[in-house]
Amino acid sequence: MSDRKRKLVVFSGAGMSAESGISTFRDSGGLWEKHSIEEVATPQAFGQNPKKVLDFYNQRRRQLYEVEPNEAHYKIAELDEMFDTTVITQNVDNLHERAGSERVLHLHGELDKGRSSVDETVIVDLKGKDINLGDKAPDGSQLRPHVVWFGEAVPAMSEAMEEVQKADLMIVVGTSLQVYPAAGLVDVCNPDCEIYYIDPQGEPWPNPNLTVIKEKASIGMNELIKKIS
């Protein structure tokens, strides 16, 4: 009998972080009701009003240090013991890492990092600090948030697809599966992969190996761990 741990991919979205008190973009009362996408989350916005964009992400970054990982984050981190686990997240916060997950792939960047505005591979750790106009990346360009804005490519997408294709199990949690290309990850699972979808509004799609758990992330993860452990 093989000692190989089964390969698990956890795909998480904004519903994971909402339970920690991080504002989501799409829900009622979320960030987009106060700011339009065009104002704060496009390369054009940064070109036209960089200070406004930097201030928006500085506020989000400060909020990171006012919140803690929630039970769902810790339950996912526990799965490292049982499975060969990779967390793929749409979230730009660092709550998975702070809960103890060892392998986390951020599709849309990381809020607590900055990067060059001309070379996306030049990345710096911010450790909670603001980015101000005039702050320079190591290559001398204006530092910008290390966040994938609307209209920009998702550099980590090919690596994420490779991880999903290798998965024996996949847990999709806290995402409405509305944001593409990320939502398309569920379509590249191998035919035998067991898929568990945890979301209060989770709707099934045609897949014989799909189980839907219509709960928020923490309750759903508790239910699921009982099934698979």
C-alpha positions in Angstrom: 0.0 0.0 0.0 1.4 3.4 -0.9 2.4 5.9 1.8 1.7 8.8 -0.6 -0.6 11.4 0.9 -3.6 12.2 -1.3 -3.3 15.5 -3.1 -5.7 18.2 -1.8 -6.3 21.6 -3.4 -8.3 24.2 -1.4 -9.6 27.0 -3.6 -10.8 29.9 -1.4 -12.5 33.2 -2.0 -13.8 36.3 -0.2 -16.3 34.4 1.9 -13.3 32.9 3.8 -12.0 36.3 4.9 -15.5 37.8 5.5 -15.8 35.8 8.7 -12.6 37.5 10.0 -14.2 40.9 9.3 -12.5 41.8 6.0 -14.8 43.7 3.7 -15.6 41.9 0.5 -15.9 43.6 -2.8 -19.1 42.1 -4.2 -21.5 41.7 -1.3 -24.0 44.3 -0.2 -22.2 46.9 1.8 -18.9 45.7 0.3 -16.0 47.8 -1.0 -17.4 48.3 -4.5 -20.4 50.2 -3.0 -17.9 52.8 -1.7 -15.5 52.8 -4.6 -15.9 51.9 -8.3 -13.6 49.4 -9.9 -12.5 52.1 -12.3 -11.4 54.4 -9.5 -9.1 52.0 -7.5 -8.5 48.7 -9.2 -7.2 49.2 -12.8 -3.9 50.2 -14.2 -5.6 53.3 -15.7 -6.7 54.4 -12.3 -3.2 54.1 -11.0 -1.9 56.1 -13.9 -4.5 58.9 -13.5 -4.6 59.1 -9.7 -1.9 57.0 -8.0 -2.4 58.6 -4.6 -6.0 57.6 -4.4 -5.2 54.1 -5.4 -2.3 53.8 -2.9 -4.5 55.2 -0.1 -7.2 52.7 -0.9 -4.8 49.7 -0.6 -3.0 51.3 2.4 -6.4 51.2 4.2 -6.9 47.6 3.3 -3.4 46.7 4.4 -3.9 48.4 7.8 -7.1 46.4 8.2 -5.1 43.2 7.9 -3.4 43.9 11.2 -6.7 44.5 12.9 -8.2 41.0 12.1 -7.3 37.4 12.8 -7.6 34.1 10.9 -11.0 32.5 11.6 -11.9 28.9 12.4 -12.1 28.0 8.7 -8.5 29.1 8.1 -7.3 27.0 11.0 -9.3 24.0 9.9 -7.7 24.2 6.4 -4.2 24.5 7.9 -4.9 21.3 9.9 -5.4 19.4 6.6 -1.6 19.8 5.9 -1.2 16.9 8.4 -3.6 14.5 6.4 -3.0 15.6 2.8 -0.4 16.9 0.4 -2.2 20.3 0.5 -2.0 23.4 -1.7 -4.2 26.4 -0.9 -5.1 28.5 -4.0 -6.7 31.7 -3.0 -8.4 34.6 -4.7 -7.8 36.6 -1.5 -5.0 39.1 -1.2 -4.8 38.9 2.6 -2.3 36.7 4.5 -4.8 34.9 6.8 -4.1 31.4 5.4 -0.4 31.8 6.1 -1.1 33.2 9.6 -3.3 30.2 10.4 -0.4 27.9 9.5 -1.0 26.8 5.9 2.4 26.1 4.4 1.7 26.2 0.7 -0.4 29.1 -0.4 -0.7 30.3 -4.0 -2.2 33.8 -4.4 -4.0 34.3 -7.7 -4.6 38.0 -7.3 -1.5 39.0 -5.5 -0.7 39.8 -1.9 -1.8 43.0 -0.1 1.2 43.0 2.3 3.7 43.2 -0.6 4.5 45.9 -3.1 6.1 45.7 -6.5 7.7 47.6 -9.3 5.3 49.5 -11.5 7.3 48.4 -14.6 8.5 44.9 -13.7 6.0 42.6 -12.0 8.8 40.2 -10.8 10.4 42.9 -8.6 8.5 42.4 -5.3 9.1 43.7 -1.8 7.7 42.8 1.6 5.8 45.7 3.2 5.3 44.3 6.7 2.3 46.5 7.2 3.8 49.7 6.0 2.0 52.1 3.7 3.1 52.8 0.1 3.4 56.5 -0.6 4.0 58.5 -3.7 7.7 58.6 -4.2 8.4 55.2 -2.6 10.7 53.4 -5.0 11.0 49.7 -5.9 14.5 48.3 -6.1 14.6 49.1 -9.8 13.9 52.8 -9.1 10.3 52.8 -10.3 7.3 53.9 -8.2 6.2 51.1 -5.8 2.7 49.9 -6.4 0.5 47.3 -4.6 1.4 43.7 -5.5 -2.3 43.1 -6.5 -3.6 41.9 -9.8 -5.9 44.7 -11.1 -8.8 44.3 -13.5 -7.5 44.1 -17.0 -4.2 42.6 -15.9 -3.0 39.0 -16.5 -3.1 36.5 -13.6 0.6 35.3 -13.6 -0.1 32.4 -11.1 -2.9 30.9 -13.2 -0.8 28.3 -15.0 0.7 27.0 -11.8 -2.7 26.9 -10.2 -4.1 24.8 -13.1 -1.2 22.3 -12.7 -2.0 21.9 -9.0 -5.7 21.4 -9.7 -5.0 18.8 -12.4 -3.0 16.7 -9.8 -5.7 16.9 -7.1 -7.4 13.8 -5.7 -9.7 16.1 -3.7 -10.7 19.7 -4.1 -12.4 22.0 -1.6 -14.0 25.1 -3.0 -14.9 27.5 -0.1 -16.2 31.0 0.2 -16.4 31.9 -3.5 -19.3 32.5 -5.7 -17.3 31.2 -8.7 -18.1 34.4 -10.6 -14.6 35.8 -11.0 -12.8 34.6 -14.1 -10.3 33.2 -15.0 -10.0 32.0 -11.5 -13.5 30.3 -11.4 -12.5 28.2 -14.4 -10.1 26.2 -12.2 -12.9 23.8 -11.2 -13.2 22.8 -14.9 -9.7 21.4 -15.1 -10.0 18.8 -12.3 -9.3 15.2 -13.3 -12.6 13.2 -13.7 -12.0 11.2 -10.5 -11.4 14.2 -8.3 -13.7 14.5 -5.3 -15.0 18.1 -5.2 -16.6 19.7 -2.1 -18.2 23.2 -2.5 -18.8 25.2 0.7 -20.8 28.4 0.3 -24.1 29.7 1.7 -25.3 30.3 -1.9 -23.5 27.4 -3.4 -25.2 26.0 -6.5 -24.3 22.6 -7.9 -23.0 22.1 -11.4 -23.0 18.8 -13.3 -20.3 16.6 -11.8 -20.9 13.2 -10.3 -18.2 13.7 -7.7 -19.5 17.0 -6.4 -20.9 17.6 -2.9 -22.4 21.0 -2.0 -22.4 22.2 1.6 -24.6 25.3 1.9 -22.9 26.8 4.9 -20.5 29.6 5.7 -16.8 28.7 5.6 -16.3 27.8 9.3 -19.4 25.6 9.7 -18.8 24.0 6.3 -15.2 23.2 7.0 -16.1 21.6 10.4 -18.7 19.4 8.6 -16.3 18.5 5.9 -13.4 17.5 8.1 -15.7 14.9 9.8 -16.4 13.4 6.3 -12.9 13.2 5.0 -10.7 12.6 8.1 
